[in-house]
Amino acid sequence: MDEQSEAKPSRFAGLTRWWDGLHRWQQWAVLAVAAVLVYLLPVLNPPLITSEPSNDFPITCVTMAIYALAALGLNVVVGQAGLLDLGYIGFFAVGAYVTALWTSQDSSFVHIPYLWTLPLAMIVTVFFGIILGLPTLRLRGDYLAIVTLGFGEIIRLLATIIPALKGQTGFQNVGAPPGTDSDGNPIFANNKGVPWYWLTVTIIIIVMLLLGNLERSRAGRAWVATREDEDAAEIMGVPTFKFKLWAFAIGAAIGGLSGALFGGLNGFVNNQKFDVQTSMLFLAAVVLGGAGNKFGAVIGGALIAYIPLRFTGIAEYKYLIFGAILVLLMIFRSQGLLGARNHLLTYASRARRWLSDRPGSTPAPATKESGS
């Protein structure tokens, strides 16, 4: 038993050493191959993971991608900055309503092309994030969690009581990106998941590259310091409030972007799609994948969306199932499927290799790095 327990960590450590030993271009080559396989997922339609016949697999894939993007944004707030946000669904809802208000025929707003609403949704949600963050980010822990939970409910209630947002009636015929196929049919129709999936995955890759640069910047180092010990960070001169506000704004922008994609894909937006339970699922996705790890957040978000669509017979028990999974995860792997690997050096892997290659030196211990 002891030998087996020792073998598992060694295999993981060997995989980590193999990855860290690769040159940068080799790592990019591996990631490029993985990205190609991800793009081809709805086209290949693998038999083992395809959804139930009642669910269109490409639509399942794009739903997974949208949830993964939302989890990626929440990971900035929860995983990077260490802020417990229980009302992230509010930003998701704002992004969806921005798209509906400016593209749906049911809206009296000036209509603009759908693709223009994506940056507009990010701008509007950043504004909401700052408005929420300015008075509340001086709170910590449970107090901040309660305030953010209230924000999510306020957005849902506003969508119910404000006549222009049409409550449960909602907005139909929400816009989509332009383009038609050879038969004159829209490329981004609501029943065509592959184009929507490719668009969302492309956005996820761009967002991950930008977040990777942020993690290695001064802002990323400040987030790590704030998350580990906010008081110590303040003493060392880190303006924690400013960087927490940055995290809130960036997370809100990504949440609004995912909500805008969600509204365009479904073609319908109303107040019933943005409840507290969905917000809890986003948080569960971050914890499941590994708070603080970009790849973990993406995998967690995809799993949260995939499991109810793949196993439709147990979909009504999804909250019970995810709750049990999280309890087991906290017992056996508290850092999540892909735990955060945090460092404050941009070239930590290169420094370790240089130290290990020096004559007479012992191998440098593997430090925890942030997922690239």
BABALUM-560391 format. One record per residue (C-alpha): z, y, x; residue number from 1; residue in three letters. Coordinates in steps of 0.1 Angstrom, whole numbers, plus 2048, in hexadecimal, padded with zeros to 3 digits. Layout:
<sites>
[site [Z Y X] NUM Ala]
...
</sites>
This chain:
<sites>
[site [800 800 800] 1 Met]
[site [809 818 81C] 2 Asp]
[site [7E8 810 82E] 3 Glu]
[site [7D4 818 80F] 4 Gln]
[site [7E6 838 809] 5 Ser]
[site [7DF 843 82C] 6 Glu]
[site [7BA 839 82A] 7 Ala]
[site [7B2 851 80D] 8 Lys]
[site [7BD 871 81F] 9 Pro]
[site [7AB 866 83E] 10 Ser]
[site [78A 862 82B] 11 Arg]
[site [78E 884 81B] 12 Phe]
[site [797 893 83D] 13 Ala]
[site [779 882 84C] 14 Gly]
[site [762 892 832] 15 Leu]
[site [771 8B4 838] 16 Thr]
[site [76D 8B0 85E] 17 Arg]
[site [749 8A5 858] 18 Trp]
[site [742 8C4 843] 19 Trp]
[site [753 8DC 85B] 20 Asp]
[site [740 8CD 878] 21 Gly]
[site [71F 8D5 869] 22 Leu]
[site [70D 8F5 874] 23 His]
[site [708 910 85A] 24 Arg]
[site [6E4 908 854] 25 Trp]
[site [6EC 8E3 84F] 26 Gln]
[site [706 8EC 835] 27 Gln]
[site [6EC 902 824] 28 Trp]
[site [6D3 8E5 825] 29 Ala]
[site [6EC 8CE 814] 30 Val]
[site [6F4 8E8 7F9] 31 Leu]
[site [6CF 8EE 7F3] 32 Ala]
[site [6C9 8C9 7EC] 33 Val]
[site [6E7 8C9 7D4] 34 Ala]
[site [6DA 8E8 7C3] 35 Ala]
[site [6B8 8D8 7BE] 36 Val]
[site [6C9 8BA 7AE] 37 Leu]
[site [6DD 8D1 797] 38 Val]
[site [6BD 8E3 78C] 39 Tyr]
[site [6AD 8C1 784] 40 Leu]
[site [6CA 8B4 770] 41 Leu]
[site [6BD 8BB 74D] 42 Pro]
[site [69A 8AF 757] 43 Val]
[site [6A6 88E 767] 44 Leu]
[site [6BD 888 74A] 45 Asn]
[site [6D2 86D 75C] 46 Pro]
[site [6DA 850 745] 47 Pro]
[site [6FF 84D 750] 48 Leu]
[site [708 871 748] 49 Ile]
[site [6EF 87B 72D] 50 Thr]
[site [700 888 70D] 51 Ser]
[site [701 877 6EC] 52 Glu]
[site [6E0 875 6D9] 53 Pro]
[site [6ED 88E 6C0] 54 Ser]
[site [6F0 8A8 6DC] 55 Asn]
[site [6D2 8B4 6EE] 56 Asp]
[site [6D9 8AE 713] 57 Phe]
[site [6C9 8CE 721] 58 Pro]
[site [6DD 8E2 708] 59 Ile]
[site [6FC 8CF 714] 60 Thr]
[site [6F3 8D8 738] 61 Cys]
[site [6EF 8FD 730] 62 Val]
[site [711 8FD 71D] 63 Thr]
[site [720 8ED 73C] 64 Met]
[site [711 908 752] 65 Ala]
[site [71D 925 73C] 66 Ile]
[site [741 916 73C] 67 Tyr]
[site [73E 912 762] 68 Ala]
[site [734 937 766] 69 Leu]
[site [752 942 750] 70 Ala]
[site [76A 92C 764] 71 Ala]
[site [75B 93B 784] 72 Leu]
[site [765 95E 778] 73 Gly]
[site [788 953 76D] 74 Leu]
[site [78C 943 78F] 75 Asn]
[site [78A 965 79F] 76 Val]
[site [7A7 971 789] 77 Val]
[site [7BD 951 789] 78 Val]
[site [7B2 93F 7A8] 79 Gly]
[site [7AC 95B 7C1] 80 Gln]
[site [7C3 977 7B6] 81 Ala]
[site [7DE 960 7A6] 82 Gly]
[site [7DE 973 785] 83 Leu]
[site [7E5 95D 766] 84 Leu]
[site [7CB 968 74C] 85 Asp]
[site [7CE 957 72A] 86 Leu]
[site [7B6 96E 718] 87 Gly]
[site [797 96A 72C] 88 Tyr]
[site [784 961 70C] 89 Ile]
[site [786 986 704] 90 Gly]
[site [76D 98F 720] 91 Phe]
[site [757 972 716] 92 Phe]
[site [757 97F 6F2] 93 Ala]
[site [74F 9A3 6FD] 94 Val]
[site [731 997 711] 95 Gly]
[site [724 983 6F3] 96 Ala]
[site [728 9A0 6DB] 97 Tyr]
[site [717 9B8 6F3] 98 Val]
[site [6F8 9A2 6F3] 99 Thr]
[site [6FA 99E 6CD] 100 Ala]
[site [6FE 9C3 6C6] 101 Leu]
[site [6E0 9CD 6DC] 102 Trp]
[site [6C8 9B1 6D4] 103 Thr]
[site [6CF 9A3 6B1] 104 Ser]
[site [6BA 9AF 693] 105 Gln]
[site [6DB 9B0 67F] 106 Asp]
[site [6E8 9CC 695] 107 Ser]
[site [6E2 9F1 690] 108 Ser]
[site [6E5 9F8 6B5] 109 Phe]
[site [6C7 A02 6C9] 110 Val]
[site [6B5 9E1 6D4] 111 His]
[site [6AF 9DB 6F9] 112 Ile]
[site [6A0 9BD 70B] 113 Pro]
[site [6B8 99F 70E] 114 Tyr]
[site [6B8 99E 734] 115 Leu]
[site [6C4 9C2 734] 116 Trp]
[site [6E2 9B8 721] 117 Thr]
[site [6EE 9A1 73D] 118 Leu]
[site [6F8 9BE 755] 119 Pro]
[site [702 9D3 737] 120 Leu]
[site [71A 9B7 72C] 121 Ala]
[site [729 9B7 74F] 122 Met]
[site [72D 9DD 74F] 123 Ile]
[site [73E 9DD 72D] 124 Val]
[site [756 9C0 736] 125 Thr]
[site [75F 9D1 757] 126 Val]
[site [769 9EF 742] 127 Phe]
[site [77E 9D9 72C] 128 Phe]
[site [78D 9C8 74A] 129 Gly]
[site [797 9E9 75A] 130 Ile]
[site [7A5 9F6 739] 131 Ile]
[site [7BA 9D6 735] 132 Leu]
[site [7C4 9D4 75A] 133 Gly]
[site [7CF 9F8 760] 134 Leu]
[site [7EF 9F6 74B] 135 Pro]
[site [7F6 9D1 74E] 136 Thr]
[site [7EF 9C5 771] 137 Leu]
[site [811 9D2 77D] 138 Arg]
[site [81F 9B5 768] 139 Leu]
[site [822 993 777] 140 Arg]
[site [824 96E 76D] 141 Gly]
[site [82C 967 748] 142 Asp]
[site [82C 98C 73E] 143 Tyr]
[site [808 990 74A] 144 Leu]
[site [7FE 96F 73A] 145 Ala]
[site [80B 97B 718] 146 Ile]
[site [7F9 99D 71B] 147 Val]
[site [7D8 98D 723] 148 Thr]
[site [7DD 973 707] 149 Leu]
[site [7E1 991 6F0] 150 Gly]
[site [7C2 9A1 6FD] 151 Phe]
[site [7AD 983 6F4] 152 Gly]
[site [7BB 982 6D1] 153 Glu]
[site [7B6 9A8 6CD] 154 Ile]
[site [791 9A4 6D5] 155 Ile]
[site [78D 988 6BB] 156 Arg]
[site [7A0 99C 6A1] 157 Leu]
[site [78B 9BB 6A8] 158 Leu]
[site [76B 9A6 6A3] 159 Ala]
[site [77A 99C 681] 160 Thr]
[site [785 9BE 674] 161 Ile]
[site [76A 9D6 682] 162 Ile]
[site [74D 9D7 669] 163 Pro]
[site [733 9DC 684] 164 Ala]
[site [73C 9BB 694] 165 Leu]
[site [737 9A8 673] 166 Lys]
[site [755 991 677] 167 Gly]
[site [74D 96D 66C] 168 Gln]
[site [72A 976 660] 169 Thr]
[site [720 97F 684] 170 Gly]
[site [6FF 987 693] 171 Phe]
[site [6E1 970 690] 172 Gln]
[site [6C0 970 6A4] 173 Asn]
[site [6D1 97C 6C4] 174 Val]
[site [6B7 984 6DE] 175 Gly]
[site [6AB 96F 6FB] 176 Ala]
[site [697 974 71B] 177 Pro]
[site [672 97A 716] 178 Pro]
[site [656 962 71C] 179 Gly]
[site [640 949 709] 180 Thr]
[site [631 927 712] 181 Asp]
[site [60D 91D 710] 182 Ser]
[site [610 917 6EA] 183 Asp]
[site [61F 939 6E4] 184 Gly]
[site [642 92D 6DE] 185 Asn]
[site [660 93F 6EE] 186 Pro]
[site [66B 930 70F] 187 Ile]
[site [68F 939 709] 188 Phe]
[site [692 92B 6E6] 189 Ala]
[site [6B5 920 6DA] 190 Asn]
[site [6AA 8FC 6D9] 191 Asn]
[site [69C 8FC 6FD] 192 Lys]
[site [6B8 8F7 715] 193 Gly]
[site [6A6 8F3 736] 194 Val]
[site [69B 917 73A] 195 Pro]
[site [6BE 924 731] 196 Trp]
[site [6CD 90A 748] 197 Tyr]
[site [6B7 915 766] 198 Trp]
[site [6BF 93A 75F] 199 Leu]
[site [6E5 933 75D] 200 Thr]
[site [6E6 91E 77C] 201 Val]
[site [6D2 938 78F] 202 Thr]
[site [6EC 952 784] 203 Ile]
[site [709 93B 78F] 204 Ile]
[site [6FA 936 7B2] 205 Ile]
[site [6F6 95C 7B6] 206 Ile]
[site [71A 962 7AA] 207 Val]
[site [728 947 7C1] 208 Met]
[site [716 957 7DF] 209 Leu]
[site [724 979 7D6] 210 Leu]
[site [747 96B 7D1] 211 Leu]
[site [745 958 7F2] 212 Gly]
[site [73F 979 803] 213 Asn]
[site [75B 989 7F0] 214 Leu]
[site [773 96D 7FB] 215 Glu]
[site [76B 974 81F] 216 Arg]
[site [76F 99A 81B] 217 Ser]
[site [78E 9B0 81B] 218 Arg]
[site [790 9AB 7F5] 219 Ala]
[site [791 986 7F8] 220 Gly]
[site [7AC 987 813] 221 Arg]
[site [7C0 99F 7FD] 222 Ala]
[site [7BD 987 7DF] 223 Trp]
[site [7CA 96A 7F4] 224 Val]
[site [7E7 97F 801] 225 Ala]
[site [7F0 98B 7DE] 226 Thr]
[site [7EE 968 7CF] 227 Arg]
[site [804 959 7E9] 228 Glu]
[site [81F 974 7EA] 229 Asp]
[site [819 995 7D9] 230 Glu]
[site [838 9A5 7E6] 231 Asp]
[site [831 99B 80A] 232 Ala]
[site [80D 9A8 806] 233 Ala]
[site [81A 9CA 7FA] 234 Glu]
[site [832 9CC 818] 235 Ile]
[site [815 9C5 82F] 236 Met]
[site [801 9E2 820] 237 Gly]
[site [7EA 9D0 808] 238 Val]
[site [7E4 9E6 7E9] 239 Pro]
[site [7E9 9C8 7D2] 240 Thr]
[site [7E4 9DB 7B1] 241 Phe]
[site [7C1 9E8 7BC] 242 Lys]
[site [7B5 9C5 7C6] 243 Phe]
[site [7C4 9B5 7A7] 244 Lys]
[site [7B0 9CE 793] 245 Leu]
[site [791 9C5 7A7] 246 Trp]
[site [797 9A0 79F] 247 Ala]
[site [79B 9A8 77A] 248 Phe]
[site [77C 9BD 779] 249 Ala]
[site [766 9A3 78B] 250 Ile]
[site [774 987 776] 251 Gly]
[site [76D 99B 757] 252 Ala]
[site [749 9A2 762] 253 Ala]
[site [742 97D 767] 254 Ile]
[site [752 974 746] 255 Gly]
[site [73D 98E 734] 256 Gly]
[site [71E 980 745] 257 Leu]
[site [726 95D 73A] 258 Ser]
[site [72D 969 716] 259 Gly]
[site [70B 97B 716] 260 Ala]
[site [6F9 95B 720] 261 Leu]
[site [70D 948 705] 262 Phe]
[site [702 961 6EA] 263 Gly]
[site [6DE 95E 6F4] 264 Gly]
[site [6DE 938 6F6] 265 Leu]
[site [6ED 934 6D3] 266 Asn]
[site [6DB 951 6C3] 267 Gly]
[site [6F9 957 6AE] 268 Phe]
[site [71A 969 6B4] 269 Val]
[site [738 96C 69E] 270 Asn]
[site [75E 96E 6A1] 271 Asn]
[site [764 948 69D] 272 Gln]
[site [758 93F 6C0] 273 Lys]
[site [772 952 6D4] 274 Phe]
[site [795 943 6CD] 275 Asp]
[site [7B3 93D 6E2] 276 Val]
[site [7AB 918 6E6] 277 Gln]
[site [78A 920 6F8] 278 Thr]
[site [79D 938 70F] 279 Ser]
[site [7B5 91C 717] 280 Met]
[site [797 905 71F] 281 Leu]
[site [78A 91F 738] 282 Phe]
[site [7AC 91F 749] 283 Leu]
[site [7AD 8F9 748] 284 Ala]
[site [78B 8F8 759] 285 Ala]
[site [798 90D 776] 286 Val]
[site [7B8 8F8 77A] 287 Val]
[site [7A4 8D8 777] 288 Leu]
[site [78A 8E1 791] 289 Gly]
[site [7A3 8F1 7A9] 290 Gly]
[site [7AF 915 7A6] 291 Ala]
[site [7A1 92A 7C2] 292 Gly]
[site [783 914 7C9] 293 Asn]
[site [761 920 7BC] 294 Lys]
[site [751 8FD 7BB] 295 Phe]
[site [770 8EF 7AB] 296 Gly]
[site [76F 90A 78F] 297 Ala]
[site [74A 902 789] 298 Val]
[site [751 8DC 787] 299 Ile]
[site [76F 8E2 770] 300 Gly]
[site [75C 8F9 759] 301 Gly]
[site [73F 8DF 757] 302 Ala]
[site [757 8C3 74F] 303 Leu]
[site [76A 8D6 734] 304 Ile]
[site [749 8DC 722] 305 Ala]
[site [739 8BA 72A] 306 Tyr]
[site [754 8A1 71F] 307 Ile]
[site [756 8AB 6F9] 308 Pro]
[site [72F 8AB 6F8] 309 Leu]
[site [72C 88A 70A] 310 Arg]
[site [747 878 6F7] 311 Phe]
[site [743 886 6D4] 312 Thr]
[site [759 86B 6C4] 313 Gly]
[site [777 87A 6D6] 314 Ile]
[site [76D 89E 6D5] 315 Ala]
[site [787 8A8 6BB] 316 Glu]
[site [7A2 89C 6D3] 317 Tyr]
[site [795 8B0 6F0] 318 Lys]
[site [7B4 8C6 6F3] 319 Tyr]
[site [7CA 8A8 6F4] 320 Leu]
[site [7B4 897 70E] 321 Ile]
[site [7B1 8B6 724] 322 Phe]
[site [7D7 8BB 721] 323 Gly]
[site [7DE 897 72C] 324 Ala]
[site [7C5 89A 749] 325 Ile]
[site [7D6 8BA 755] 326 Leu]
[site [7F8 8AA 754] 327 Val]
[site [7EC 88D 768] 328 Leu]
[site [7DA 8A5 780] 329 Leu]
[site [7F9 8B9 786] 330 Met]
[site [80C 899 78E] 331 Ile]
[site [7F3 888 7A5] 332 Phe]
[site [7DD 8A5 7B2] 333 Arg]
[site [7ED 8C7 7AA] 334 Ser]
[site [7D2 8DA 7BD] 335 Gln]
[site [7B7 8CE 7A5] 336 Gly]
[site [798 8BA 7AC] 337 Leu]
[site [78D 8D1 7C7] 338 Leu]
[site [7AB 8E3 7D4] 339 Gly]
[site [7A9 906 7E2] 340 Ala]
[site [7A3 908 808] 341 Arg]
[site [7AD 92A 812] 342 Asn]
[site [7AA 93C 832] 343 His]
[site [7A9 960 83F] 344 Leu]
[site [78F 95A 85A] 345 Leu]
[site [76A 95B 853] 346 Thr]
[site [761 944 86F] 347 Tyr]
[site [77F 92C 86F] 348 Ala]
[site [76A 90D 871] 349 Ser]
[site [758 91A 890] 350 Arg]
[site [779 924 8A0] 351 Ala]
[site [787 901 89B] 352 Arg]
[site [769 8F1 8AA] 353 Arg]
[site [76B 908 8C8] 354 Trp]
[site [790 900 8CD] 355 Leu]
[site [78A 8DB 8C9] 356 Ser]
[site [76D 8DB 8E3] 357 Asp]
[site [782 8EC 8FE] 358 Arg]
[site [78B 8D4 91B] 359 Pro]
[site [7AE 8C6 918] 360 Gly]
[site [7B4 8D4 8F6] 361 Ser]
[site [7C1 8C0 8D8] 362 Thr]
[site [7AD 8C0 8B8] 363 Pro]
[site [7B5 8DF 8A4] 364 Ala]
[site [7C7 8D8 883] 365 Pro]
[site [7B1 8DC 864] 366 Ala]
[site [7BB 8FC 853] 367 Thr]
[site [7B6 902 82F] 368 Lys]
[site [796 914 828] 369 Glu]
[site [787 925 80A] 370 Ser]
[site [76B 912 7FA] 371 Gly]
[site [74A 920 806] 372 Ser]
</sites>
